[in-house]
Amino acid sequence: MEKKFVDDEELTPMPLVKVDRFGFVKPEVKSADVIGKSRSAFENDREERRIRKWRKMIGVGGSDWKHYVKRKPHVVRRRIRKGVPDCLRGLVWQLISGSRDLLLMNPGVYEQLVLYETSASELDIIRDISRTFPSHIFFQQRHGPGQRSLYNVLKAYSVYDRDVGYVQGMGFLAGLLLLYMCEEDAFWLIVALLKGAVHAPMEGLYLGVQIVFKVGLALLKYCHDDLLKLPFEKLIHALRNFPEDVMNPDTLLPLAYSIKVSKRLEELNQDYQKRNGKLAESHVN
């Protein structure tokens, strides 16, 4: 597919750097070794078992997914919470979100949006491209394949949904998806997430979804003792820079799921939403 981001040009080879297993550059490089610390044999065996279970559950190319979800939804939910194997995330995310169905129902639409449509947000997108995952080797090279793909996906969505257009920060969502799938797949997954193909639209994330609140509580609970020892001027910095071990999903999510949100808190949330609705209505009238 022809790209509109830049004209063809000779790209400068990327220097050899040390990265973690996800492709992010490690801060202090002391050798030319580009492979992160290897996992233990036990961890590798555990990962292989998980991958076999997932492959059996989704079938070839996702052919068994819908049948398995209907037959054993509790198993699917439990395995998702444990974490989708890295090598299968691209496919599984598309199956969970319903974006694969959107792609199949709209052949040629993405190509049309990228090649033949114009967007009022093109300059804003180009300006923000280099700010998206600057420490990841796929997006570091100016005008490289990562930045071109990111531009194409964001530009296509800004045309597809002109009411939303392009919003600063979308690049991190698109960039993450591009690490696991091609441009067209990433585009339709963004559409599925934001417009709500299967689940609630993604903008609902910012209105009181319980798991978001639970993750926040889990972060505070995990770091509770250390946070209480800090003076106020250092507390703000700490809340923006949680330690790496707590950000590990294998640590954070089980703790988040163990937290029970009381019905009283849910009632307060509903009351808050009603009050906001009445306030907005009074301003309109």
SESEKE-542235 format. One line per 8 residues: number of its first residue (from 1); their letters; for each residue x, y, z of N, C-alpha, C. Coordinates in steps of 0.2 Angstrom, whole numbers. Example, Ala and Ser with C-alpha at 12.3 -4.5 7.8 and 13.67 -1.06 7.14 Angstrom:
! SESEKE-542235
1> as> 66,-28,39,62,-22,39,66,-16,39  64,-11,35,68,-5,36,64,0,39
***
This chain:
! SESEKE-542235
1> mekkfvdd> 4,-6,0,0,0,0,4,6,0  3,11,-4,7,17,-5,6,21,2  11,25,4,10,29,10,10,36,8  6,40,12,6,47,10,10,52,15  13,48,20,17,52,25,23,55,23  27,52,19,33,55,16,35,52,10  38,55,5,41,52,-1,46,47,1  47,42,-4,52,37,-3,59,40,-2
9> eeltpmpl> 62,38,3,69,41,4,73,35,7  80,36,6,84,31,9,84,32,17  83,27,21,82,28,28,89,26,31  91,30,36,97,29,40,97,23,44  101,18,44,101,12,48,101,14,56  97,10,59,97,12,67,103,9,70  106,12,75,111,10,79,109,4,83  114,0,84,113,-6,89,112,-4,96
17> vkvdrfgf> 106,-6,99,105,-4,106,102,-10,110  102,-9,116,100,-14,120,93,-13,122  88,-18,121,81,-17,122,79,-22,127  73,-21,130,69,-26,133,65,-31,129  62,-36,131,59,-40,127,53,-37,123  51,-31,125,45,-28,121,48,-23,116  54,-22,116,57,-17,111,58,-10,114  58,-9,120,59,-2,123,67,-2,125
25> vkpevksa> 70,3,123,77,4,124,78,5,132  83,1,134,85,1,141,90,7,142  89,10,148,92,17,149,100,17,148  103,12,152,111,12,152,113,6,148  116,7,142,118,2,138,126,2,139  128,-4,141,135,-5,142,138,-10,138  134,-13,133,137,-18,128,132,-18,122  135,-21,117,131,-21,111,126,-27,111
33> dvigksrs> 125,-30,116,120,-36,117,113,-33,116  109,-35,112,102,-32,111,97,-37,114  99,-42,117,94,-46,120,93,-45,127  87,-44,130,87,-43,137,88,-50,141  88,-49,148,89,-55,152,84,-61,151  87,-67,150,83,-72,148,78,-74,154  73,-77,152,68,-80,158,71,-87,160  69,-89,166,70,-95,168,67,-101,165
41> afendree> 69,-107,165,66,-113,162,59,-114,164  58,-112,171,51,-113,174,47,-108,170  49,-102,170,44,-97,167,43,-98,159  48,-101,156,47,-103,149,42,-109,148  43,-114,153,38,-119,153,31,-117,154  30,-113,159,23,-110,161,20,-106,155  24,-102,152,22,-98,146,20,-103,140  24,-108,139,22,-113,134,15,-116,135
49> rrirkwrk> 14,-118,141,8,-121,143,2,-116,142  3,-110,144,-2,-105,143,-4,-104,136  1,-104,132,1,-103,124,-3,-109,121  -2,-115,123,-5,-121,121,-13,-121,123  -14,-119,129,-21,-118,131,-25,-113,127  -22,-107,126,-25,-102,122,-26,-104,115  -21,-107,112,-22,-110,105,-28,-114,104  -28,-119,109,-34,-124,109,-41,-120,109
57> migvggsd> -41,-115,113,-47,-111,115,-49,-107,108  -44,-104,105,-46,-99,99,-46,-103,93  -43,-108,92,-43,-112,86,-39,-109,81  -38,-111,75,-34,-109,69,-37,-102,67  -33,-97,68,-35,-90,65,-41,-87,69  -43,-90,75,-49,-88,79,-55,-92,77  -55,-97,73,-61,-101,71,-65,-104,77  -62,-105,82,-66,-108,88,-68,-103,93
65> wkhyvkrk> -66,-97,93,-67,-92,98,-74,-91,100  -78,-90,96,-85,-88,98,-89,-94,101  -87,-100,98,-90,-106,101,-88,-107,108  -81,-106,109,-78,-107,116,-81,-102,121  -82,-96,119,-84,-90,123,-91,-92,125  -95,-94,121,-102,-96,123,-102,-102,128  -98,-107,126,-98,-113,130,-95,-113,137  -89,-109,137,-85,-108,144,-83,-101,145
73> phvvrrri> -88,-97,146,-86,-89,147,-82,-88,153  -83,-92,158,-80,-92,165,-72,-93,164  -71,-98,159,-64,-100,158,-60,-94,154  -64,-92,149,-61,-86,145,-60,-80,150  -64,-78,154,-63,-73,159,-57,-74,163  -57,-80,166,-51,-81,170,-44,-81,167  -44,-84,161,-38,-84,157,-36,-77,155  -41,-73,153,-39,-66,151,-36,-62,157
81> rkgvpdcl> -39,-63,163,-37,-60,169,-30,-62,171  -28,-68,169,-21,-70,170,-16,-67,165  -19,-65,160,-15,-62,155,-14,-66,148  -15,-62,143,-15,-66,136,-7,-67,134  -5,-72,132,2,-73,130,4,-68,125  10,-66,125,12,-60,121,11,-62,114  13,-68,112,13,-70,104,6,-70,102  1,-70,106,-6,-71,103,-10,-65,104
89> rglvwqli> -7,-60,107,-11,-54,109,-15,-50,103  -11,-50,98,-14,-46,92,-20,-49,90  -20,-56,89,-26,-60,87,-32,-59,92  -30,-61,98,-35,-61,104,-38,-54,105  -34,-49,105,-38,-42,106,-43,-41,100  -41,-43,94,-46,-42,89,-52,-46,90  -51,-52,92,-57,-57,93,-62,-54,99  -58,-52,105,-62,-50,110,-66,-43,109
97> sgsrdlll> -63,-39,105,-66,-32,103,-71,-33,98  -71,-38,94,-75,-38,88,-73,-34,82  -66,-32,82,-63,-28,77,-62,-33,70  -61,-39,71,-60,-44,66,-66,-44,61  -72,-44,64,-79,-44,61,-79,-37,57  -77,-31,60,-78,-25,57,-74,-25,51  -68,-27,51,-63,-28,45,-66,-32,40  -69,-37,41,-71,-42,36,-78,-39,33
105> mnpgvyeq> -81,-34,36,-87,-31,34,-86,-25,30  -80,-23,30,-78,-16,27,-72,-17,23  -72,-21,18,-66,-22,14,-64,-15,10  -58,-14,10,-56,-8,6,-57,-1,9  -60,-1,15,-62,6,18,-55,9,20  -51,5,24,-45,8,27,-41,11,21  -40,7,16,-36,10,10,-38,16,8  -45,17,7,-48,23,4,-47,28,9
113> lvlyetsa> -47,27,16,-46,33,20,-39,35,20  -34,31,20,-27,33,20,-25,36,13  -27,33,8,-24,36,1,-28,41,-2  -35,42,-1,-39,46,-5,-43,51,-1  -42,51,5,-46,56,10,-41,61,13  -43,67,14,-39,72,18,-42,73,25  -37,75,30,-39,76,36,-37,83,39  -41,87,42,-39,93,45,-34,92,51
121> seldiird> -33,86,53,-29,85,59,-22,83,56  -20,83,50,-14,80,48,-8,83,51  -8,90,51,-2,93,54,-1,91,61  -7,91,65,-6,89,72,-4,82,73  -6,78,69,-4,71,69,4,70,68  6,74,63,13,74,61,18,77,67  15,82,70,18,85,75,19,81,81  14,76,83,14,72,89,18,65,87
129> isrtfpsh> 19,64,81,22,57,80,28,55,84  33,60,84,39,59,87,39,58,95  33,60,97,32,60,105,29,54,107  27,49,102,24,43,104,29,38,105  29,35,111,34,30,112,41,31,109  44,37,111,51,39,109,56,34,111  55,30,116,60,25,118,59,18,115  55,17,110,54,11,107,57,11,100
137> iffqqrhg> 61,6,99,65,6,93,60,6,86  54,4,87,50,4,81,48,11,79  47,15,84,45,22,82,50,27,83  57,26,84,62,30,85,64,34,79  64,30,73,67,33,67,63,38,64  65,44,63,61,49,60,59,47,52  53,47,51,50,45,44,51,37,43  53,34,48,54,26,48,47,23,47
145> pgqrslyn> 47,16,46,41,12,45,36,13,51  39,13,57,34,14,63,31,20,63  34,26,62,31,32,62,26,33,56  28,30,50,23,31,44,17,27,46  17,21,49,11,17,50,7,20,55  10,23,60,7,27,66,3,33,62  6,36,58,3,42,55,-3,40,51  -2,34,47,-8,32,43,-14,30,47
153> vlkaysvy> -13,26,52,-18,24,57,-22,30,60  -18,35,62,-21,41,66,-25,45,61  -22,46,55,-25,50,50,-32,47,47  -31,40,46,-37,36,44,-43,37,49  -42,36,56,-47,37,61,-50,44,61  -45,49,60,-48,56,60,-53,58,55  -52,54,49,-56,55,43,-63,50,45  -62,44,47,-67,40,48,-72,43,53
161> drdvgyvq> -70,46,59,-74,48,64,-73,56,64  -76,60,60,-74,67,60,-77,71,66  -81,68,70,-84,71,76,-78,71,81  -75,65,82,-69,65,86,-63,67,83  -62,65,77,-56,68,74,-50,65,77  -44,69,78,-38,66,81,-38,70,88  -36,66,93,-36,69,100,-29,67,102  -25,72,105,-18,70,107,-18,65,112
169> gmgflagl> -14,60,111,-14,54,116,-17,48,112  -20,49,107,-23,43,103,-17,39,100  -11,42,99,-5,39,97,-3,34,101  -3,34,107,-1,29,112,-5,23,111  -12,23,110,-16,18,109,-14,14,102  -14,19,97,-12,16,90,-5,13,90  -1,16,94,6,13,94,7,7,97  3,6,103,3,-1,106,0,-6,101
177> lllymcee> -5,-5,98,-8,-10,94,-4,-11,88  0,-6,85,4,-8,79,10,-12,81  12,-13,88,17,-18,90,15,-25,89  8,-26,88,5,-33,88,2,-34,82  1,-30,77,-3,-31,71,-2,-26,66  -5,-27,60,-3,-23,54,-8,-16,55  -7,-12,50,-10,-5,51,-18,-6,50  -20,-10,46,-27,-11,45,-31,-14,51
185> dafwliva> -27,-19,54,-30,-22,60,-30,-17,65  -25,-13,66,-25,-8,72,-30,-3,71  -31,-1,65,-36,4,64,-43,2,66  -45,-4,64,-52,-7,65,-52,-9,73  -47,-10,76,-47,-12,83,-49,-5,87  -46,1,84,-47,7,87,-54,9,86  -57,8,80,-64,9,79,-68,5,84  -67,-2,85,-71,-6,89,-70,-4,96
193> llkgavha> -65,-1,99,-64,1,105,-68,8,107  -67,13,102,-70,19,103,-77,19,102  -79,15,97,-86,16,95,-91,10,98  -87,5,101,-91,0,105,-94,-5,101  -90,-9,97,-92,-14,93,-95,-20,96  -92,-22,102,-94,-28,106,-96,-25,113  -91,-22,116,-92,-19,123,-94,-12,123  -94,-9,129,-96,-2,129,-91,2,126
201> pmeglylg> -93,8,123,-88,12,120,-82,14,125  -76,15,122,-71,17,126,-71,23,130  -75,28,128,-76,34,132,-79,33,138  -83,27,139,-85,26,145,-80,24,151  -74,23,148,-69,22,153,-68,27,158  -69,33,156,-68,39,160,-74,41,164  -80,37,164,-86,38,168,-86,33,174  -82,29,178,-82,25,184,-82,18,183
209> vqivfkvg> -80,16,178,-79,8,177,-75,6,183  -78,0,186,-75,-2,192,-68,-4,192  -66,-7,186,-59,-10,186,-54,-5,186  -55,1,183,-51,7,183,-50,9,190  -55,10,194,-55,12,201,-51,7,205  -52,1,204,-49,-5,208,-41,-5,207  -39,-3,200,-32,-3,199,-29,3,203  -32,8,203,-30,14,207,-29,12,214
217> lallkych> -34,9,217,-34,7,224,-28,2,225  -27,-2,220,-22,-7,221,-15,-4,221  -14,1,217,-8,4,217,-6,8,224  -11,11,226,-11,14,233,-10,9,238  -13,3,238,-13,-2,243,-6,-5,243  -3,-6,237,4,-9,236,9,-5,239  8,2,238,14,6,240,12,10,247  7,8,250,4,11,256,9,13,261
225> ddllklpf> 13,8,263,18,10,269,23,15,266  26,14,260,31,19,258,28,26,257  22,26,254,19,33,253,18,37,259  16,33,265,14,37,271,21,40,274  27,37,272,33,40,275,35,46,272  32,48,266,35,53,262,32,60,264  36,65,264,33,72,265,29,74,258  25,79,259,20,80,254,23,82,248
233> eklihalr> 29,86,248,32,88,242,35,82,237  36,77,241,39,71,237,33,66,235  27,67,238,22,62,237,19,63,230  18,69,228,16,70,221,20,66,216  27,67,217,31,64,212,31,56,212  30,54,218,29,46,219,23,44,216  17,48,217,11,45,214,11,45,206  16,49,203,17,49,196,22,44,194
241> nfpedvmn> 26,41,198,31,37,196,31,30,201  26,26,200,26,20,204,32,15,202  34,11,207,40,7,206,38,2,201  43,-1,197,42,-5,191,39,-12,193  40,-14,199,37,-21,201,30,-20,202  27,-15,205,20,-14,205,16,-13,199  20,-11,194,17,-10,187,17,-16,183  20,-22,186,19,-28,183,12,-31,183
249> pdtllpla> 9,-32,177,2,-34,177,1,-41,181  6,-45,182,5,-51,186,5,-50,193  7,-44,195,7,-42,202,1,-37,203  0,-33,199,-6,-28,200,-13,-30,199  -14,-34,194,-21,-36,192,-24,-41,197  -20,-46,200,-23,-50,205,-25,-46,211  -21,-41,213,-22,-37,219,-28,-33,217  -29,-30,211,-35,-26,210,-41,-30,210
257> ysikvskr> -41,-36,207,-47,-40,207,-49,-42,214  -44,-42,219,-46,-45,226,-50,-39,230  -49,-33,227,-52,-27,231,-60,-27,229  -64,-27,235,-71,-27,234,-73,-19,235  -77,-17,230,-80,-11,230,-87,-11,233  -88,-7,238,-95,-8,242,-101,-5,238  -107,-7,239,-113,-5,236,-114,3,238  -111,5,243,-112,12,245,-108,16,241
265> leelnqdy> -102,14,239,-98,18,234,-102,18,227  -105,13,225,-108,13,219,-114,18,219  -118,18,225,-123,22,226,-121,30,225  -115,31,229,-113,38,228,-111,40,221  -108,35,217,-106,37,210,-113,38,206  -118,34,207,-124,36,204,-127,42,205  -127,44,212,-129,50,214,-125,56,211  -119,55,211,-114,60,208,-116,61,200
273> qkrngkla> -117,56,197,-119,56,190,-126,60,189  -131,58,193,-137,62,193,-136,69,194  -133,71,199,-132,78,200,-128,82,195  -123,79,192,-120,82,186,-125,83,180  -129,77,179,-134,78,174,-139,84,175  -141,85,181,-146,90,182,-142,97,182  -136,97,184,-132,103,183,-131,105,176  -130,100,172,-129,102,165,-135,104,161
281> eshvn> -141,101,163,-147,103,161,-149,110,163  -148,112,169,-150,118,171,-146,124,167  -139,122,165,-135,127,161,-138,128,154  -141,122,151,-144,122,145,-150,126,145  -154,125,150,-161,129,150,-160,136,152
***
